[in-house]
Amino acid sequence: MAPLPDPDPTPAPAPAERGVGLIFALSFSGITVAVMSSLLSPLLPRLPQLLDASASDATWAVTASLLSGAVSTPIAGRLGDLYGKRRMVLISLVLLLTGSLVSAFSSSLVPMIIGRTLQGSALGVIALGMGIMRDHVPPSRLNLAIGLMSSSLGAGVALGPTVSAAIVEYADWHMVFAFTAGLGAASIALVLRYVPAQAERRSGGFDLVGTVGLSAGLVALLLAISKGGDWGWSSIRILALFGVTPVILALWAVVELRAPMPLVDLRTARLPVVLLTNITSLLVGYVLLAQSMVMPQLLQLDPRSGSGLGLSVLAAGLVMLPGGLMMMAVSALAARLSSARGPKTSLVVGAGISTVGYLVGLTMMHAVWQVMLTGIVISTGIATAYAAMPSLIMSAVPASESGAANGFNALMRAIGTSTSSAVAGVVLARTRTPFDGLGTVPTLTGFRIVFIIAAGAGVLAVLIGSLIPAHPVARQPAYTPSSPPPSAPATGPTATAP
């Protein structure tokens, strides 16, 4: 059955207005999704009391969004390729808005998990937005647009905890979710106004078997990573999850290679550009979250413990804020670097800068300005690297595959961040020390070990990124409704929206 056209009931803006408005609308939507993903960080210590649940059960409010986001991102990308990326962006934002409202009226665990699951389902917006930009943004602006969309993730991750801490300090904690609901509504309005309907898309069926297989494999992997600290890394449940994951994913790969319309085209994923970029993305994703696991704790711990600076939650968020703002500012410079030297150069340089930031940060943990400076350097590198990844992926895949390919790349980054969180949690748990008769607290030694591991991941990202072919084989270019369409792709007939 051919896909239905994706109607655009709003009046079409002028081309120049639409170009700027489209970039702003999609980047704003990306920040909205990223803010949602990080908003609960300041509330984590209080969640058991707020939700009347045990500490281990309360963490499901975070785990639920992580799992739903990982599963939905590649699925949303494929559905976007089939039925229209704009349509899937709007559906994802509606899910975020609905989940925010459910969470805003929740004071117990089960409704909160439902709300967070719906919110996490919107994480595919960032990958979908990059695909839309490829379809509609002129080549002269494309690197800048992709850079802004990529950096929206880091900016949102930095902004989310700061805004959340301010809301919690001055208002009821439920207003945190009312805030994301407002952002979601604004994002929907902007997308409806500025993002046009997709001019061409593929026809064909949806790979339900592949979707179930990938979802099962991802849930098993990320559940083991995220719950290992709570359930015990040597527990039967965790070992069983790690054992069954490669079996499920191997069977899934066999099915995908035989499917006429696979969820993820593994043949394309084996191309050197795509494969090496995805591996590097996983490592850079690891690098992204390591600082978020260390710096807030370092800033808030009691100075008497020997490893803290004694700031409030809000003050710590404000110290982290410049790093997020730097990610937005650097995106324009990263786009120029990609245009002048190629996205491979931006990826390698960005990973190198972040690595230097972690190494310098090993000796800069004793003053607020030192922590802030370290965060700015690390964020600068991450923004530069993130801006390059989608460009590398889209240079190697057909336009009809851009949604799924970017979705899979975003998935690799999500696996990297999840792994980083788990590893950092284990390191900090094993290096804690008793303090003031009130339990144990992390130590500077633990913080430094987390930084060293992150620096090691950065070095690997530089090495692997250096192996990416500098001049990939040319693929079918994207086109806009105002330009002559290319010949139909070999994957099948297409349906054209009016």
C-alpha positions as CSV (number, residue, x, y, z in Angstrom):
1,M,0.0,0.0,0.0
2,A,1.4,3.4,-1.0
3,P,2.0,5.9,1.8
4,L,-0.6,8.6,2.2
5,P,0.6,12.1,1.4
6,D,1.7,14.3,4.3
7,P,-0.5,17.3,4.0
8,D,0.7,20.7,5.0
9,P,-2.4,22.8,5.8
10,T,-0.4,26.0,6.7
11,P,0.4,28.7,4.2
12,A,3.8,28.2,2.6
13,P,6.3,30.9,3.7
14,A,8.6,32.5,1.2
15,P,11.7,30.3,0.4
16,A,14.2,32.5,2.4
17,E,11.9,32.7,5.4
18,R,11.2,29.0,5.2
19,G,14.9,28.2,5.2
20,V,15.7,30.1,8.3
21,G,12.5,29.2,10.0
22,L,12.9,25.5,9.2
23,I,16.4,25.5,10.7
24,F,15.1,27.3,13.8
25,A,12.0,25.1,14.2
26,L,13.9,21.9,14.0
27,S,16.8,23.0,16.2
28,F,14.3,24.3,18.8
29,S,12.5,20.9,18.7
30,G,15.9,19.2,19.2
31,I,16.6,21.3,22.2
32,T,13.1,20.5,23.6
33,V,13.7,16.8,23.3
34,A,17.2,17.0,24.8
35,V,15.9,19.1,27.7
36,M,13.3,16.5,28.3
37,S,15.9,13.8,28.5
38,S,18.0,15.5,31.1
39,L,15.3,17.3,33.2
40,L,15.1,14.7,36.0
41,S,18.8,14.9,37.0
42,P,18.4,17.4,39.9
43,L,15.4,15.4,41.1
44,L,17.1,12.0,41.2
45,P,18.0,12.0,45.0
46,R,14.4,13.0,45.9
47,L,12.5,10.7,43.5
48,P,12.0,7.9,46.0
49,Q,10.2,10.3,48.4
50,L,8.4,12.2,45.7
51,L,7.0,9.0,44.1
52,D,6.6,7.0,47.3
53,A,8.9,4.2,45.9
54,S,12.1,2.5,46.7
55,A,15.3,4.0,45.3
56,S,15.8,1.1,42.8
57,D,12.2,1.4,41.6
58,A,12.3,5.2,41.3
59,T,15.2,4.9,38.8
60,W,12.7,3.4,36.4
61,A,11.5,7.0,35.8
62,V,14.9,7.5,34.0
63,T,15.3,4.0,32.6
64,A,11.9,4.1,30.9
65,S,12.8,7.1,28.8
66,L,16.2,5.7,28.0
67,L,14.7,2.4,26.7
68,S,11.8,4.0,24.8
69,G,14.2,6.5,23.2
70,A,16.7,3.9,22.1
71,V,13.9,1.7,20.6
72,S,11.9,4.5,19.0
73,T,14.8,6.4,17.3
74,P,15.6,3.9,14.5
75,I,11.9,3.1,14.1
76,A,11.0,6.7,13.8
77,G,13.7,7.1,11.2
78,R,12.4,4.3,9.0
79,L,8.8,5.4,9.4
80,G,9.9,8.9,8.4
81,D,11.5,7.5,5.2
82,L,8.3,5.7,4.4
83,Y,5.5,8.1,5.4
84,G,7.1,11.5,5.7
85,K,9.7,12.8,8.1
86,R,7.6,15.9,9.0
87,R,4.7,13.7,9.9
88,M,6.9,11.6,12.2
89,V,8.4,14.7,13.8
90,L,4.9,15.9,14.7
91,I,3.8,12.5,16.0
92,S,7.0,12.4,18.2
93,L,6.4,15.8,19.6
94,V,2.7,15.0,20.3
95,L,4.0,12.0,22.3
96,L,6.4,14.2,24.2
97,L,3.6,16.7,25.0
98,T,1.3,13.9,26.1
99,G,4.0,12.3,28.3
100,S,4.8,15.6,29.8
101,L,1.1,16.2,30.8
102,V,0.8,12.7,32.2
103,S,4.0,13.2,34.3
104,A,2.9,16.7,35.4
105,F,-0.2,15.1,37.1
106,S,1.6,12.1,38.5
107,S,2.6,11.6,42.1
108,S,3.2,7.8,42.0
109,L,5.6,5.6,40.2
110,V,3.5,3.8,37.5
111,P,1.9,6.9,35.9
112,M,5.3,8.6,36.0
113,I,6.9,5.6,34.1
114,I,4.1,5.8,31.5
115,G,4.7,9.5,31.1
116,R,8.4,9.2,30.8
117,T,8.1,6.4,28.3
118,L,6.0,8.6,26.1
119,Q,8.4,11.4,26.5
120,G,11.4,9.2,25.6
121,S,9.6,8.1,22.4
122,A,10.3,11.6,21.0
123,L,14.1,11.2,20.9
124,G,13.9,10.4,17.2
125,V,13.1,14.0,16.4
126,I,16.8,14.9,16.2
127,A,17.7,12.3,13.6
128,L,14.5,13.0,11.7
129,G,15.2,16.7,11.7
130,M,18.6,16.1,10.1
131,G,17.0,14.2,7.3
132,I,14.5,17.0,6.7
133,M,17.4,19.5,6.5
134,R,19.1,17.4,3.9
135,D,15.9,17.4,1.9
136,H,15.1,21.2,2.1
137,V,18.1,23.3,3.2
138,P,20.3,24.7,0.4
139,P,23.8,23.1,0.3
140,S,25.4,26.5,1.3
141,R,23.6,26.3,4.7
142,L,23.4,22.6,5.2
143,N,26.6,22.1,7.3
144,L,25.5,25.0,9.6
145,A,22.0,23.6,9.9
146,I,23.2,20.1,10.7
147,G,25.7,21.5,13.2
148,L,22.9,23.4,15.0
149,M,20.7,20.3,15.1
150,S,23.5,18.2,16.4
151,S,24.6,20.6,19.1
152,S,21.0,21.0,20.2
153,L,21.4,17.7,22.0
154,G,24.3,18.9,24.1
155,A,22.8,22.3,24.7
156,G,19.5,20.7,25.9
157,V,21.4,18.3,28.2
158,A,23.1,21.4,29.8
159,L,20.0,23.5,29.9
160,G,17.7,20.8,31.3
161,P,19.2,20.4,34.7
162,T,19.7,24.1,35.2
163,V,16.1,24.9,34.4
164,S,14.8,22.0,36.4
165,A,16.9,23.0,39.4
166,A,15.5,26.6,39.3
167,I,11.9,25.3,39.0
168,V,12.4,22.9,41.9
169,E,13.9,25.6,44.1
170,Y,11.1,28.2,43.5
171,A,8.0,26.1,42.5
172,D,6.3,22.7,42.8
173,W,8.3,19.9,41.2
174,H,5.5,19.0,38.9
175,M,6.0,22.3,37.1
176,V,9.2,20.7,35.6
177,F,6.9,18.7,33.3
178,A,4.6,21.6,32.7
179,F,7.6,23.4,31.3
180,T,8.4,20.5,28.9
181,A,4.8,20.5,27.8
182,G,5.0,24.1,26.9
183,L,8.2,23.5,25.0
184,G,6.5,20.6,23.2
185,A,3.5,22.7,22.2
186,A,5.8,25.5,20.9
187,S,7.8,23.0,18.9
188,I,4.6,21.6,17.3
189,A,3.5,25.1,16.3
190,L,6.9,25.9,14.8
191,V,7.1,22.7,12.8
192,L,3.6,23.2,11.5
193,R,4.5,26.7,10.4
194,Y,7.9,26.3,8.9
195,V,8.6,22.7,8.0
196,P,7.1,21.8,4.6
197,A,5.6,18.4,3.6
198,Q,8.1,16.0,2.2
199,A,8.2,16.0,-1.6
200,E,9.1,12.4,-2.2
201,R,9.2,9.2,-0.1
202,R,9.4,5.5,-0.5
203,S,6.5,3.0,-0.8
204,G,6.5,-0.4,0.7
205,G,5.7,-2.2,3.9
206,F,7.2,-1.7,7.4
207,D,9.6,-4.3,8.7
208,L,7.7,-5.5,11.8
209,V,9.9,-8.6,12.4
210,G,13.0,-6.5,12.3
211,T,11.5,-3.9,14.6
212,V,10.6,-6.5,17.2
213,G,14.0,-8.1,16.9
214,L,16.0,-4.8,17.3
215,S,13.7,-3.7,20.1
216,A,14.2,-6.9,22.0
217,G,18.0,-6.7,21.6
218,L,18.2,-3.1,22.6
219,V,16.0,-3.5,25.6
220,A,18.1,-6.4,26.8
221,L,21.4,-4.5,26.3
222,L,20.4,-1.2,27.7
223,L,18.5,-2.8,30.6
224,A,21.6,-4.7,31.6
225,I,23.7,-1.5,31.3
226,S,21.3,0.8,33.2
227,K,20.3,-1.6,35.9
228,G,23.6,-3.4,36.5
229,G,24.5,-1.2,39.5
230,D,21.1,-1.7,41.1
231,W,20.8,-5.5,40.5
232,G,24.5,-6.4,40.8
233,W,26.8,-6.9,37.8
234,S,27.2,-10.6,38.7
235,S,23.5,-11.3,39.3
236,I,21.7,-13.9,37.3
237,R,19.4,-11.3,35.7
238,I,22.2,-9.1,34.4
239,L,24.3,-12.0,33.2
240,A,21.3,-13.5,31.4
241,L,20.6,-10.1,29.7
242,F,24.2,-9.8,28.5
243,G,24.2,-13.4,27.3
244,V,20.9,-13.2,25.4
245,T,21.7,-9.8,23.7
246,P,24.3,-11.0,21.1
247,V,22.0,-14.0,20.3
248,I,19.0,-11.7,19.6
249,L,21.0,-9.2,17.6
250,A,22.7,-11.9,15.5
251,L,19.3,-13.4,14.6
252,W,18.0,-9.9,13.9
253,A,21.0,-9.3,11.5
254,V,20.2,-12.5,9.6
255,V,16.6,-11.4,9.2
256,E,17.5,-7.9,8.1
257,L,19.9,-9.1,5.5
258,R,17.1,-11.2,3.9
259,A,14.3,-8.6,4.3
260,P,13.3,-6.8,1.1
261,M,12.6,-3.6,3.1
262,P,14.7,-3.8,6.2
263,L,14.3,-1.6,9.2
264,V,18.1,-1.0,9.1
265,D,19.9,-1.6,5.8
266,L,22.9,-3.5,7.1
267,R,24.5,-3.6,3.7
268,T,24.7,0.2,3.8
269,A,25.7,0.1,7.4
270,R,28.8,-2.0,6.3
271,L,30.1,0.8,4.1
272,P,33.4,2.0,5.6
273,V,32.1,5.6,6.0
274,V,29.0,4.5,7.8
275,L,30.5,1.7,9.9
276,L,33.5,3.8,11.1
277,T,31.3,6.9,11.8
278,N,28.9,4.8,13.8
279,I,31.7,3.3,15.9
280,T,33.2,6.7,16.5
281,S,29.7,8.1,17.4
282,L,29.4,5.4,20.1
283,L,32.7,6.5,21.6
284,V,31.9,10.2,21.4
285,G,28.5,9.5,23.0
286,Y,30.5,7.9,25.8
287,V,32.7,11.1,26.1
288,L,29.6,13.3,26.2
289,L,28.0,11.9,29.4
290,A,31.2,11.3,31.5
291,Q,31.4,15.0,32.4
292,S,27.7,15.1,33.3
293,M,28.3,12.2,35.8
294,V,31.3,13.8,37.5
295,M,31.0,17.6,37.4
296,P,27.6,18.1,39.2
297,Q,28.6,15.8,42.0
298,L,32.0,17.5,42.3
299,L,30.4,20.9,42.5
300,Q,27.7,20.0,45.1
301,L,29.7,17.8,47.5
302,D,30.5,19.2,50.9
303,P,34.1,20.7,50.8
304,R,34.8,18.9,54.1
305,S,34.7,15.6,52.3
306,G,37.9,16.6,50.4
307,S,36.3,16.2,47.0
308,G,33.6,18.9,46.7
309,L,33.0,22.6,46.2
310,G,29.8,22.9,48.2
311,L,27.5,24.6,45.7
312,S,23.7,24.3,45.6
313,V,21.9,22.4,42.9
314,L,20.9,25.6,41.1
315,A,24.4,27.1,41.4
316,A,26.0,23.9,40.1
317,G,23.6,24.0,37.1
318,L,24.6,27.5,36.4
319,V,28.2,26.5,36.4
320,M,27.5,23.8,33.8
321,L,25.4,26.1,31.7
322,P,28.3,27.8,29.8
323,G,29.3,24.4,28.4
324,G,25.9,23.9,26.8
325,L,25.8,27.4,25.4
326,M,29.3,26.9,24.0
327,M,28.0,23.9,22.1
328,M,25.5,26.1,20.3
329,A,28.1,28.8,19.6
330,V,30.6,26.3,18.3
331,S,28.2,24.8,15.8
332,A,28.8,27.6,13.3
333,L,32.6,27.2,13.5
334,A,32.3,23.5,13.2
335,A,30.2,23.9,10.0
336,R,32.9,26.2,8.5
337,L,35.6,23.6,9.4
338,S,33.5,20.8,7.8
339,S,33.0,22.9,4.6
340,A,36.7,23.8,4.4
341,R,38.3,20.6,5.4
342,G,35.5,18.0,5.3
343,P,33.4,16.5,8.2
344,K,36.0,13.8,8.9
345,T,38.4,16.6,10.0
346,S,35.7,18.1,12.2
347,L,35.0,14.7,13.8
348,V,38.7,14.0,14.6
349,V,39.4,17.5,15.8
350,G,36.3,17.5,18.0
351,A,37.2,14.2,19.6
352,G,40.8,15.4,20.1
353,I,39.6,18.6,21.8
354,S,37.4,16.7,24.2
355,T,40.2,14.3,25.0
356,V,42.5,17.2,25.9
357,G,39.7,18.7,28.1
358,Y,39.4,15.5,30.1
359,L,43.2,15.2,30.5
360,V,43.5,18.9,31.6
361,G,40.5,18.3,33.9
362,L,42.4,15.7,35.9
363,T,44.3,18.5,37.7
364,M,41.5,21.1,37.6
365,M,39.0,20.0,40.2
366,H,39.8,22.4,43.1
367,A,37.9,25.6,42.1
368,V,34.6,26.5,40.5
369,W,36.3,28.3,37.6
370,Q,38.5,25.3,36.9
371,V,35.4,23.0,36.6
372,M,33.6,25.5,34.4
373,L,36.6,25.8,32.1
374,T,37.0,22.1,31.8
375,G,33.4,21.7,30.9
376,I,33.6,24.4,28.2
377,V,36.7,22.7,26.6
378,I,35.0,19.3,26.6
379,S,31.7,20.7,25.3
380,T,33.5,22.5,22.5
381,G,35.0,19.3,21.3
382,I,31.8,17.4,21.5
383,A,29.9,20.0,19.6
384,T,32.5,19.9,16.8
385,A,32.4,16.2,16.6
386,Y,28.6,15.9,16.8
387,A,28.2,18.4,14.0
388,A,30.2,16.2,11.6
389,M,28.6,12.8,12.2
390,P,25.3,13.3,10.3
391,S,27.2,14.9,7.4
392,L,29.4,11.8,7.1
393,I,26.4,9.5,7.3
394,M,24.3,11.4,4.8
395,S,27.3,11.6,2.4
396,A,27.3,7.8,2.1
397,V,23.6,6.9,1.9
398,P,20.8,7.7,-0.5
399,A,18.3,10.4,0.4
400,S,15.6,7.7,0.8
401,E,17.7,6.1,3.6
402,S,18.7,9.2,5.4
403,G,16.1,9.0,8.2
404,A,16.9,5.4,9.1
405,A,20.6,5.9,8.8
406,N,20.6,9.0,11.0
407,G,18.3,7.1,13.4
408,F,20.8,4.3,13.7
409,N,23.7,6.7,14.2
410,A,21.7,8.4,17.0
411,L,21.1,5.0,18.5
412,M,24.9,4.4,18.6
413,R,25.4,7.6,20.4
414,A,22.7,6.6,22.9
415,I,24.4,3.3,23.6
416,G,27.6,5.2,24.2
417,T,26.0,7.6,26.7
418,S,24.2,4.7,28.4
419,T,27.5,2.8,28.7
420,S,29.2,5.9,30.0
421,S,26.6,6.3,32.7
422,A,26.9,2.7,33.8
423,V,30.7,2.7,33.9
424,A,30.9,6.0,35.7
425,G,28.4,4.7,38.3
426,V,30.4,1.5,38.9
427,V,33.7,3.5,39.3
428,L,32.2,6.1,41.7
429,A,30.5,3.3,43.7
430,R,33.7,1.4,44.1
431,T,35.8,4.4,45.1
432,R,33.5,6.0,47.7
433,T,34.7,6.8,51.2
434,P,32.9,7.3,54.6
435,F,32.1,10.9,55.5
436,D,30.9,12.5,58.7
437,G,29.0,9.4,59.8
438,L,26.4,10.0,57.0
439,G,27.4,7.2,54.7
440,T,29.9,7.4,51.8
441,V,30.7,10.0,49.2
442,P,32.6,9.9,45.9
443,T,36.3,10.7,46.0
444,L,38.6,12.7,43.7
445,T,40.3,9.4,42.8
446,G,37.0,8.1,41.5
447,F,36.3,11.3,39.5
448,R,39.8,11.1,38.0
449,I,39.3,7.5,37.0
450,V,36.1,8.4,35.2
451,F,37.9,11.2,33.4
452,I,40.8,8.9,32.4
453,I,38.4,6.3,30.9
454,A,36.6,9.1,29.0
455,A,40.0,10.4,27.7
456,G,40.7,6.8,26.5
457,A,37.4,6.7,24.7
458,G,38.3,10.1,23.1
459,V,41.7,8.7,21.9
460,L,40.0,5.7,20.3
461,A,37.5,8.1,18.7
462,V,40.4,10.0,17.2
463,L,42.1,6.9,15.9
464,I,39.0,5.3,14.4
465,G,37.7,8.6,13.0
466,S,41.1,9.0,11.2
467,L,40.4,5.8,9.3
468,I,37.1,7.1,7.8
469,P,37.6,7.4,4.0
470,A,37.9,11.1,3.2
471,H,36.2,10.9,-0.1
472,P,33.2,8.5,0.0
473,V,31.5,7.2,-3.1
474,A,29.0,9.7,-4.3
475,R,25.4,8.8,-3.5
476,Q,22.1,9.9,-4.9
477,P,21.7,13.6,-3.8
478,A,18.7,15.0,-2.0
479,Y,16.5,17.4,-3.8
480,T,14.0,20.1,-3.0
481,P,10.5,20.6,-4.5
482,S,11.9,23.6,-6.4
483,S,14.5,21.5,-8.3
484,P,14.1,18.8,-10.9
485,P,13.6,15.4,-9.1
486,P,16.2,12.7,-9.7
487,S,15.3,9.4,-11.2
488,A,13.4,7.0,-8.9
489,P,15.6,5.0,-6.5
490,A,16.1,1.4,-7.1
491,T,14.3,0.5,-3.9
492,G,10.9,0.9,-5.4
493,P,8.2,3.4,-6.6
494,T,7.5,6.5,-4.7
495,A,4.5,8.6,-3.9
496,T,4.5,12.3,-4.4
497,A,2.9,14.8,-2.0
498,P,1.0,17.7,-3.6
